[in-house]
Amino acid sequence: MSKYLFIQSQDPFTEQRTRHQFELIGQLHDAGHDVSVLLVQNGVTPARRGALGEGLDRLLDGGVPVYADAFSLAQRELEEDDLKDRVGLSDLHIIIDAMLARGKVIWH
């Protein structure tokens, strides 16, 4: 199966397209592909503890690894403790690692 890293930069509370993007990520994961998500820029907003981000929550419940970019969090005055329990902290090295592993990197 293929390996995918999705980089989500859009806020699902203001961008309707993110719903379809989260659905695609879930479908690929359900089909057995190795899929993970890096939230950057405004994409970190549904990762906040207490945020009702239906699409992201569905991915987390399904076991998709989700990471939030540390720099994007700092810009929004958020810390690791502000994140939902299943959201990891990362920086942009995850993108380089995925590219070196010849994974598919898809930016939304």
C-alpha positions as CSV (number, residue, x, y, z in Angstrom):
1,M,0.0,0.0,0.0
2,S,1.0,3.6,-0.5
3,K,2.3,6.0,2.2
4,Y,0.6,9.5,2.4
5,L,1.3,12.6,4.4
6,F,-1.5,15.1,4.2
7,I,-0.6,18.7,5.2
8,Q,-3.8,20.5,6.2
9,S,-3.4,24.3,6.4
10,Q,-7.1,25.3,6.2
11,D,-9.4,25.9,9.1
12,P,-12.4,23.5,8.8
13,F,-14.6,26.0,10.6
14,T,-14.3,28.5,7.7
15,E,-13.3,26.3,4.7
16,Q,-15.9,23.8,3.5
17,R,-13.3,22.0,1.3
18,T,-11.7,20.5,4.4
19,R,-14.7,18.2,4.9
20,H,-13.9,16.5,1.6
21,Q,-10.2,16.4,2.4
22,F,-10.8,14.7,5.7
23,E,-13.1,12.2,4.0
24,L,-10.4,11.4,1.5
25,I,-7.9,10.9,4.2
26,G,-10.3,8.5,6.1
27,Q,-11.1,6.6,2.9
28,L,-7.4,6.0,2.1
29,H,-6.7,4.9,5.7
30,D,-9.7,2.6,5.6
31,A,-8.4,1.1,2.4
32,G,-5.2,0.1,4.2
33,H,-2.9,2.9,3.1
34,D,-0.3,4.3,5.6
35,V,-1.8,7.8,6.1
36,S,-0.9,10.6,8.5
37,V,-1.8,14.3,8.8
38,L,0.2,17.3,9.7
39,L,-1.8,20.4,10.7
40,V,-0.2,23.7,9.9
41,Q,-1.2,27.3,9.9
42,N,-5.0,27.7,10.5
43,G,-5.3,23.9,10.2
44,V,-4.4,23.6,13.8
45,T,-7.7,25.1,15.1
46,P,-9.7,21.8,15.3
47,A,-6.8,20.2,17.2
48,R,-7.5,22.3,20.3
49,R,-8.9,20.5,23.3
50,G,-12.7,21.0,23.3
51,A,-13.0,22.0,19.6
52,L,-15.7,20.1,17.8
53,G,-14.0,19.4,14.6
54,E,-16.1,16.5,13.3
55,G,-13.8,15.5,10.4
56,L,-10.6,15.6,12.4
57,D,-12.3,13.8,15.4
58,R,-13.4,11.0,13.0
59,L,-9.8,10.6,11.8
60,L,-8.5,10.5,15.4
61,D,-11.1,8.0,16.4
62,G,-10.2,5.8,13.4
63,G,-6.5,5.7,14.4
64,V,-5.0,8.1,11.8
65,P,-1.9,9.7,13.2
66,V,-2.3,13.4,13.5
67,Y,0.3,16.0,14.3
68,A,0.2,19.7,14.9
69,D,3.1,22.0,13.7
70,A,4.8,23.5,16.8
71,F,5.5,26.8,14.9
72,S,1.8,27.2,13.9
73,L,0.8,26.6,17.5
74,A,3.2,29.2,18.8
75,Q,1.9,31.7,16.3
76,R,-1.6,31.2,17.7
77,E,-0.4,31.2,21.3
78,L,-1.2,27.6,21.8
79,E,0.9,25.0,23.6
80,E,1.0,21.2,23.5
81,D,-1.2,21.0,26.6
82,D,-3.9,22.8,24.6
83,L,-4.2,19.9,22.1
84,K,-6.5,17.0,22.1
85,D,-5.0,13.9,23.6
86,R,-4.4,12.0,20.4
87,V,-2.8,14.9,18.5
88,G,1.0,14.8,18.5
89,L,3.4,17.7,18.3
90,S,5.8,17.9,15.4
91,D,7.7,20.4,13.2
92,L,8.3,20.5,9.5
93,H,10.9,17.7,9.6
94,I,8.0,15.3,9.2
95,I,7.6,16.6,5.6
96,I,11.2,16.0,4.7
97,D,11.1,12.5,6.3
98,A,8.0,11.6,4.2
99,M,9.6,12.9,1.0
100,L,12.8,11.0,1.7
101,A,10.8,7.8,2.3
102,R,9.2,8.4,-1.1
103,G,5.8,8.9,0.3
104,K,3.1,11.0,-1.3
105,V,2.9,14.5,0.3
106,I,-0.3,16.3,-0.3
107,W,-0.8,19.9,0.8
108,H,-4.3,21.3,1.3
